[in-house]
Amino acid sequence: MNSALVWHVAVAPAIYRGKNMAQRNGMNMQQDHIMKI
């Protein structure tokens, strides 16, 4: 399996979830949602 694909599927979402947990207030979550779109 392509290691870059593994990183994207496994590591990137974990980092993203960790960031959301660290920044739990509504304003930061709104900014994350806007950046995702």
N, C-alpha and C positions, 0 to 999 in steps of 0.2 A: 504493500500500500504506500502511496505517496506521503512522505512525512509532512510535507507542507499542508496537505489535506487533513491529515490527522491533527496537526496543530490547530487548524482553523475550526475543525469540528469539536475537538476536545478541550483545547486550552482557551481559545478566545471566548467561548460562552462562559467558562468558569471565571475568567477575569471580569467579564461584563457583569455577571451576577454578583461577584464580590464587590465591585464598584457600586452597584445599586444598594447592596446591604450597607456599605459604609456611608452612603449618602441617602439616607432613608426619607429625608423630608421632601415635600411635594414639589418644590421649585426645581430641585436637581433632577427628580424623576421626569418632570415635564421636559427639561432640557435634553435628557437622554432620549426621550421619545421623539423629539423633533430631530435630533441628530440621526436616529435610526431610519427615518423616512427618506 
